[in-house]
Amino acid sequence: MKTNRRNFVRTMGAASLGAMIANNSFAKVPATGRTSKGSRLKLRFRPYDLQLTHTFTVAEYSRNTTPVVLTELEYDGIVGYGEASMPPYLGESHETVLKFLNKLDMGQFNDPFRMDEILDYVGNIDKENRAAKASVDIALHDLMGKIVNQPLYRLWGLTPENTPVTSFTIGIDKPDVVIAKTKEAARFKVLKVKLGRGNDKEMINSVRSVTDVPIYVDVNQGWTDKYKALDMINWLKEQGVIFVEQPMPADQVEDMAWLTQHSPLPTMADEAFHRLPDVAKFKDVYSGINIKLMKSTGLREAHKMITVARALNMKVMMGCMTETSCAVSAAAQLSPLVDWADLDGNLLIDNDVYEGVKVIDGKLTLNDWPGIGIKKI
């Protein structure tokens, strides 16, 4: 009977979802999530620390690790995987995410395809905790894709060949280190270079000494004078830069709008941009938006963001935090819809626990695995 029921759920689930558009085993960690008997949702989760291959330096800080929480959402023996990643500026931590997830009673739901009902419940538990919410959203999407045995991009009607190339990030460092990192990234067709600590030209010149590939730059709010920012952007354009991400502090809205109006390059909102209402609010402030699942609370809202941004004729970038292949592969499912991608977070760490989306000849390459397209290593 269980096999027949599962086949029925998969068949009905495919129609529903289409219409809607272990070395690190959990068994080794004490259970922290709520569970319930029968065919109901069961949530499990545990903290984990990502170890970065190189010290990661941006305009505001440096770090060697990133805390994450790995989630599992089970239904009728099928498990979906999710993740919350908490870089410093998000204001979340192992403690806050675990506290939030412990509040959830996922056992009250016996139909994983009632996505809006489930994610509205999760979203209303607390106003903040966006990464924690994203970890449940990602796991739910993965679960539903696995139930119907289809990758998400196919259920959304997307063409996997339309994925963009992804950039590889070069953090702020001394010239010799920057040159070494750039050489290591030779297989990538575009680089993302961090700026904003006063050595901007030195950074770009170091990269340009060994490669002529296109560059995205991310200032991480590091410029405060709009006139100096414009001068720098004019210089960057001459160096083969494609766009400038978050050049000024998020609260300098009027200065940012002026800069966008006069800039020869597109400006992309990152730290200033979080949730769906921000898209329309920033239409004349930035040229486009950088969508990250940890800020948008997951795939459901990210998909809506893309739709609204396109309606407003804004550019769209899909980005990530330092993450495992879980969250990066989830974001990659939407990448055929965007202009640019910076989905390299899993490539910056030494201790990934999943296998998922690959970068082949610089291009994001989706597999045909169900859900978000990952397997445990």
C-alpha positions in Angstrom: 0.0 0.0 0.0 2.8 2.4 0.8 4.3 2.0 -2.7 1.0 2.6 -4.4 0.4 5.6 -2.2 3.8 7.0 -3.0 3.2 6.5 -6.8 -0.1 8.3 -6.5 1.4 11.2 -4.5 4.2 11.5 -7.2 1.6 11.6 -10.0 -0.7 14.1 -8.4 2.3 16.1 -7.1 3.7 16.5 -10.6 0.5 18.0 -11.8 0.2 20.3 -8.7 3.8 21.6 -8.9 3.6 22.1 -12.6 0.5 24.2 -12.1 2.2 26.3 -9.3 4.2 28.3 -11.6 27.7 10.4 4.8 30.5 11.4 6.6 28.3 14.2 7.9 25.3 12.0 8.6 22.5 13.5 10.7 22.5 10.2 12.6 25.8 11.3 14.3 24.2 14.4 15.7 21.6 14.4 18.5 18.1 15.1 17.0 17.1 18.7 17.5 14.0 19.0 15.3 10.4 18.0 15.8 9.0 14.8 14.2 5.7 13.1 14.1 4.4 9.7 13.1 2.7 8.9 9.8 2.8 10.7 6.5 3.4 14.1 7.9 6.3 16.5 7.5 9.3 15.9 9.8 11.9 18.5 10.2 15.5 17.8 11.3 18.4 20.2 11.5 22.0 20.6 12.8 24.7 23.3 12.9 27.8 23.1 10.7 30.8 25.3 10.1 32.1 25.9 6.5 35.9 26.1 6.2 37.0 28.6 3.6 39.9 27.7 1.3 41.3 31.2 1.5 40.7 34.0 4.0 37.7 35.9 2.6 38.1 39.7 2.8 35.6 42.3 1.7 35.3 46.1 2.5 33.9 45.6 6.0 35.5 42.4 7.4 37.6 39.2 6.9 36.7 35.6 7.9 37.9 32.0 7.5 34.6 30.2 8.3 30.9 30.6 7.8 28.3 29.1 10.1 25.5 27.2 8.5 22.6 25.1 9.6 21.7 22.0 7.5 18.1 20.9 7.4 16.1 17.8 6.3 12.4 17.8 5.6 11.0 14.3 5.3 7.6 13.0 4.0 6.7 9.4 3.6 10.3 8.3 3.6 11.5 10.9 1.1 13.9 13.6 2.3 14.5 17.1 1.0 17.6 19.0 1.9 17.9 22.7 2.9 20.5 25.1 4.3 20.8 28.4 6.2 24.1 30.3 5.7 24.9 33.2 8.0 27.6 35.6 6.9 28.1 38.4 9.5 26.0 41.1 7.9 22.8 39.0 7.9 22.7 39.2 11.7 21.9 35.5 12.1 23.8 32.8 13.9 23.7 29.2 14.8 21.8 30.2 18.0 19.2 32.3 16.2 18.5 29.8 13.5 18.3 26.8 15.8 16.0 28.8 18.1 13.7 29.7 15.1 13.6 26.2 13.7 12.8 24.7 17.1 9.6 26.9 17.1 8.3 25.2 14.0 5.7 22.4 14.2 6.0 20.9 10.7 4.2 17.8 11.9 0.9 19.6 11.5 1.2 19.4 7.7 0.3 16.2 5.9 0.5 17.5 2.3 3.9 18.9 1.2 2.3 20.4 -1.9 0.4 23.0 0.0 3.5 25.2 -0.3 1.9 28.6 0.2 0.2 27.4 3.4 3.3 25.8 4.8 5.7 28.7 3.9 3.2 31.3 5.1 3.2 29.6 8.4 7.0 29.5 8.5 7.2 33.1 7.4 4.8 34.3 10.1 6.6 32.7 13.0 9.0 35.6 13.2 9.6 38.8 11.3 13.3 38.2 10.7 15.3 35.0 10.4 15.4 35.0 6.6 18.2 32.4 6.3 16.4 30.1 8.7 13.2 30.5 6.6 15.2 29.8 3.5 16.5 26.5 4.9 12.9 25.3 5.2 11.9 26.7 1.8 14.8 25.0 0.0 14.2 21.7 1.7 10.4 21.8 0.8 11.2 22.5 -2.8 13.7 19.7 -2.9 11.2 17.4 -1.3 8.5 18.1 -3.8 10.8 17.7 -6.7 11.9 14.3 -5.3 8.3 13.2 -4.8 7.5 13.8 -8.4 11.0 12.6 -9.5 11.8 15.8 -11.5 14.4 18.6 -11.2 12.9 22.0 -10.3 14.0 23.7 -13.4 11.9 21.3 -15.5 8.9 21.8 -13.3 9.3 25.5 -13.8 9.5 25.0 -17.6 13.1 26.3 -17.8 15.8 25.3 -20.3 18.9 24.1 -18.6 21.1 25.1 -21.5 20.2 28.7 -20.8 22.1 28.9 -17.6 24.7 31.7 -17.5 28.4 31.5 -16.8 29.2 32.0 -13.2 31.8 34.4 -11.8 34.4 33.3 -9.4 35.1 35.7 -6.5 38.5 37.3 -5.8 38.6 38.8 -2.3 40.6 41.8 -1.3 44.2 41.0 -0.6 47.9 41.8 -1.4 48.8 41.9 -5.1 50.8 38.6 -5.1 47.9 36.8 -3.4 45.3 38.3 -5.8 47.5 37.2 -8.8 47.8 33.7 -7.4 44.0 33.5 -6.8 43.3 34.8 -10.3 45.6 32.1 -11.8 43.8 29.4 -9.8 40.5 30.7 -11.4 41.7 30.2 -14.9 38.8 27.9 -15.9 36.2 30.7 -15.2 35.0 33.0 -18.0 34.3 35.9 -15.7 35.7 37.1 -12.3 34.0 39.0 -9.4 36.5 41.3 -7.7 35.9 42.7 -4.3 36.7 46.4 -3.8 36.1 49.1 -1.3 39.2 49.2 1.0 41.1 52.0 -0.7 43.2 49.7 -3.0 40.7 49.4 -5.8 43.0 50.2 -8.7 45.7 47.9 -7.3 43.2 45.1 -7.1 42.0 45.5 -10.7 45.6 46.0 -12.0 46.7 42.8 -10.2 43.9 40.8 -11.9 44.5 42.4 -15.3 48.2 41.5 -15.1 47.3 37.9 -15.6 43.9 37.8 -17.4 41.7 39.8 -19.7 38.4 38.0 -18.8 35.4 40.2 -18.0 35.1 41.4 -14.4 32.2 42.1 -12.1 33.1 44.3 -9.1 31.5 44.3 -5.7 32.2 47.3 -3.5 30.2 46.1 -0.5 29.1 49.7 0.3 32.8 50.8 0.4 32.4 54.1 -1.5 30.8 57.1 0.3 31.4 60.0 -2.1 29.2 59.8 -5.2 31.6 61.9 -7.4 34.6 59.8 -6.5 32.5 56.7 -7.1 31.5 58.0 -10.6 35.2 58.7 -11.4 36.1 55.1 -10.4 33.3 53.6 -12.4 34.4 55.4 -15.5 37.9 54.0 -14.9 36.5 50.5 -14.3 34.6 50.6 -17.6 37.9 51.1 -19.4 39.3 48.0 -17.6 36.6 45.7 -19.0 34.2 45.7 -16.0 30.6 44.7 -16.7 28.7 46.1 -13.7 29.3 47.5 -10.2 27.6 45.9 -7.2 26.5 47.9 -4.1 29.0 50.7 -4.7 27.6 52.9 -1.9 26.1 52.4 1.6 22.5 51.1 1.6 21.2 54.2 3.4 22.6 56.7 0.9 19.6 56.2 -1.4 19.6 59.7 -3.1 23.4 59.5 -3.8 22.9 56.0 -5.2 20.1 57.1 -7.5 22.3 59.9 -8.8 25.2 57.6 -9.3 23.0 55.1 -11.3 21.7 57.9 -13.4 25.2 59.0 -14.4 27.0 55.7 -14.4 28.3 54.2 -17.7 27.9 50.7 -16.1 24.9 49.0 -14.5 24.6 49.3 -10.7 23.3 46.3 -8.8 21.7 46.3 -5.3 22.9 43.7 -2.8 23.1 44.7 0.9 20.4 47.3 0.3 18.1 44.7 -1.2 16.3 42.0 0.7 12.7 41.1 0.1 10.1 41.3 -2.7 8.8 44.8 -1.9 12.3 46.2 -2.4 12.3 45.4 -6.1 9.9 48.2 -7.1 11.3 50.5 -4.4 14.7 50.4 -6.0 13.6 50.7 -9.7 15.2 54.1 -10.1 17.9 53.7 -7.5 19.8 50.7 -9.0 19.9 49.2 -12.5 19.1 45.8 -11.1 19.1 43.4 -8.2 21.2 40.6 -6.8 18.9 37.9 -5.5 20.3 35.6 -2.7 18.1 32.9 -1.2 19.4 33.7 2.3 17.9 37.2 2.0 14.8 36.4 0.1 13.7 33.5 2.4 14.1 31.0 -0.3 13.1 29.9 -3.8 9.4 30.9 -3.7 10.1 34.5 -3.1 13.2 34.6 -5.4 11.0 33.4 -8.3 8.5 36.2 -7.6 11.4 38.7 -7.5 12.6 37.8 -10.9 9.1 38.2 -12.3 8.6 41.6 -10.8 12.1 42.8 -11.8 11.6 41.7 -15.4 8.2 43.6 -15.5 10.1 46.7 -14.4 12.9 46.2 -17.0 15.5 45.7 -14.3 18.6 43.5 -14.6 18.7 40.4 -12.5 21.6 38.6 -10.9 21.5 35.4 -8.9 24.1 35.4 -6.1 24.9 33.4 -3.0 26.6 33.5 0.3 29.4 31.1 1.3 27.3 27.9 1.1 27.4 24.2 0.4 26.3 22.8 -2.9 22.8 22.5 -1.3 21.9 26.2 -1.4 24.0 26.9 -4.5 22.3 24.2 -6.5 18.9 25.4 -5.3 19.7 28.9 -6.6 21.0 27.5 -9.8 17.6 26.0 -10.6 16.4 29.6 -11.3 19.6 30.7 -13.1 18.2 30.2 -16.7 16.0 33.2 -15.9 18.7 35.7 -15.0 21.3 37.9 -16.7 24.3 37.2 -14.5 25.2 34.6 -11.9 27.7 34.6 -9.0 27.1 31.1 -7.7 30.5 30.0 -6.5 30.0 29.8 -2.7 30.4 26.1 -2.7 33.7 26.4 -4.6 35.2 28.6 -1.9 35.0 25.9 0.9 37.0 22.8 1.8 34.3 20.8 3.5 31.2 20.6 1.3 28.8 17.8 2.3 26.8 17.6 -1.0 27.4 17.1 -4.7 25.3 19.2 -7.0 25.5 21.8 -9.8 28.8 21.8 -11.7 30.8 24.6 -13.4 32.0 23.3 -16.7 34.0 25.6 -18.9 32.9 28.4 -16.7 29.2 27.7 -17.2 26.7 26.5 -14.6 25.7 23.0 -15.6 22.5 21.5 -14.1 22.1 17.8 -13.7 18.8 15.8 -14.1 18.6 14.8 -10.4 15.2 15.5 -8.9 14.5 18.5 -6.7 17.4 20.9 -6.3 19.8 18.4 -7.8 22.0 17.3 -5.0 23.3 14.1 -3.4 25.1 13.6 -0.1 28.8 13.1 -0.4 
